[in-house]
Amino acid sequence: MATAKQAKVKRLNMAERAQQQMELHFKGFPAVWIWQRKVNDGYTTLPRTLPIAMQAIDDETKGRPAGHTLFCLWARSPDHPMLVIENPATYASEAGFSGERAVDTWRKRMKQLVELNFIRCVPGPSGDFHYVLLLNPNTAVEQLRAIGKIQQALYARFIDRVNEIGAQRDVAALREYWEAQKALNAEEAKKAAEADKNRPPPPVKRKRTTLK
């Protein structure tokens, strides 16, 4: 009879399962062709939902898709949501824009990303997009749903992926934030209404009469 200790088998995480499958199906594959985060230099951390977020962006910016522009920002991030863009031409080139109007085109895509709530920007020496804050794409996609700017089928895929990777708390936290803001606004409106009610009426202006 197996003991409790023997019955308790450690469950492999995603990376461990992938390594197991790699050793089974690609055993002996030359390491020079393999990119490994803990071995190779030049990496950052990307949200697993980023591909779906990029598709949602492209759907809303048809004719001038901005999804790849967002990806390039994440690829350039220093494993931190804050970016300082000193040379917009470099970012424009990596986003696939060329020619005399490359930077101008890139700036238009950046403006779209701001409008869709995927980034925040503060002007600096290089222009309007010198300081860039990368926002959580999970909350950004949830915001798109709230304002009716994402297809239901794509949103369903997003929720499936969120549940799969265990990121439900991102969406839940945003909904809680909205509820808190709603309650705060209601309280402030109530106080303003009470203040107006208790405010004394303005003095009545008397008409001046002139003697003829």
KOLVO-770863 format. One line per 2 residues: their letters; for each residue x, y, z of C-alpha. Coordinates in steps of 0.2 Angstrom, whole numbers, plus 5000, padded with zeros to 4 digits. Layout:
residues N
a = X/Y/Z  ...
//
This chain:
residues 212
ma = 5000/5000/5000  5007/5017/4995
ta = 5011/5029/5008  5004/5047/5008
kq = 5022/5053/5004  5023/5041/4989
ak = 5006/5046/4983  5010/5064/4983
vk = 5018/5066/4966  5025/5083/4961
rl = 5015/5091/4947  5026/5098/4933
nm = 5025/5116/4929  5023/5122/4911
ae = 5042/5124/4908  5046/5107/4915
ra = 5032/5099/4904  5039/5108/4889
qq = 5057/5102/4893  5051/5084/4895
qm = 5042/5085/4878  5057/5093/4870
el = 5069/5079/4876  5056/5066/4869
hf = 5053/5074/4852  5069/5084/4849
kg = 5082/5075/4858  5100/5080/4853
fp = 5094/5095/4843  5109/5107/4841
av = 5108/5120/4856  5115/5134/4844
wi = 5097/5134/4836  5088/5136/4853
wq = 5084/5152/4861  5083/5150/4880
rk = 5079/5164/4892  5091/5159/4906
vn = 5105/5156/4894  5103/5169/4880
dg = 5104/5188/4882  5092/5201/4876
yt = 5075/5197/4884  5060/5204/4892
tl = 5044/5198/4900  5028/5198/4889
pr = 5010/5196/4894  5004/5179/4886
tl = 4988/5188/4881  4997/5201/4870
pi = 4993/5192/4853  4975/5193/4857
am = 4977/5211/4862  4986/5215/4846
qa = 4972/5208/4836  4959/5218/4845
id = 4969/5234/4842  4971/5229/4823
de = 4952/5227/4822  4949/5244/4829
tk = 4962/5252/4818  4959/5244/4801
gr = 4968/5252/4787  4981/5259/4800
pa = 4984/5243/4811  4993/5248/4827
gh = 4995/5231/4835  5013/5228/4829
tl = 5018/5245/4835  5013/5240/4853
fc = 5022/5224/4851  5038/5233/4847
lw = 5036/5244/4863  5035/5228/4874
ar = 5050/5221/4865  5060/5236/4869
sp = 5054/5237/4887  5068/5235/4900
dh = 5057/5221/4909  5048/5236/4916
pm = 5032/5245/4910  5041/5262/4909
lv = 5050/5266/4892  5060/5282/4887
ie = 5060/5284/4869  5075/5295/4864
np = 5075/5290/4845  5058/5288/4838
at = 5065/5284/4821  5072/5267/4828
ya = 5055/5263/4835  5046/5268/4818
se = 5058/5257/4809  5056/5242/4820
ag = 5037/5244/4818  5039/5242/4799
fs = 5038/5260/4794  5050/5268/4781
ge = 5052/5283/4770  5051/5301/4775
ra = 5035/5300/4784  5040/5285/4794
vd = 5041/5294/4811  5025/5303/4807
tw = 5016/5287/4804  5023/5279/4819
rk = 5017/5294/4830  4999/5292/4823
rm = 4999/5273/4828  5005/5278/4845
kq = 4991/5291/4847  4979/5276/4843
lv = 4987/5266/4856  4984/5280/4869
el = 4966/5282/4863  4963/5263/4865
nf = 4970/5264/4883  4986/5252/4880
ir = 4999/5266/4884  5001/5282/4893
cv = 5013/5296/4887  5021/5311/4893
pg = 5030/5324/4881  5049/5325/4882
ps = 5064/5330/4872  5060/5318/4857
gd = 5042/5324/4856  5025/5319/4863
fh = 5030/5301/4865  5046/5302/4875
yv = 5040/5294/4891  5029/5279/4888
ll = 5020/5269/4901  5014/5252/4895
ln = 4997/5247/4902  4991/5230/4907
pn = 4984/5223/4890  4972/5212/4900
ta = 4964/5228/4908  4965/5237/4891
ve = 4955/5223/4882  4942/5223/4896
ql = 4940/5242/4894  4937/5239/4875
ra = 4923/5227/4880  4915/5239/4892
ig = 4914/5252/4878  4909/5240/4864
ki = 4925/5240/4854  4929/5222/4853
qq = 4920/5208/4844  4912/5195/4856
al = 4921/5180/4848  4938/5188/4851
ya = 4933/5193/4869  4928/5175/4872
rf = 4945/5169/4866  4953/5182/4877
id = 4943/5176/4893  4947/5158/4889
rv = 4966/5163/4888  4965/5173/4904
ne = 4957/5158/4913  4970/5147/4906
ig = 4985/5157/4912  4977/5161/4929
aq = 4976/5180/4925  4957/5182/4931
rd = 4962/5193/4945  4967/5207/4932
va = 4950/5208/4925  4942/5206/4942
al = 4953/5220/4949  4948/5232/4935
re = 4929/5228/4938  4931/5231/4957
yw = 4940/5248/4953  4926/5253/4942
ea = 4913/5249/4956  4923/5259/4968
qk = 4924/5274/4957  4906/5273/4953
al = 4902/5273/4972  4914/5287/4975
na = 4906/5297/4961  4889/5294/4968
ee = 4894/5300/4985  4902/5316/4978
ak = 4886/5319/4968  4876/5317/4984
ka = 4887/5329/4994  4886/5342/4980
ae = 4867/5340/4979  4866/5342/4998
ad = 4877/5357/4997  4866/5365/4984
kn = 4851/5362/4994  4858/5370/5009
rp = 4865/5385/5000  4855/5401/5004
pp = 4847/5409/4989  4855/5423/4980
pv = 4850/5441/4985  4835/5448/4975
kr = 4841/5462/4964  4829/5477/4966
kr = 4825/5487/4951  4831/5505/4952
tt = 4817/5518/4949  4821/5534/4942
lk = 4812/5550/4945  4805/5560/4931
//
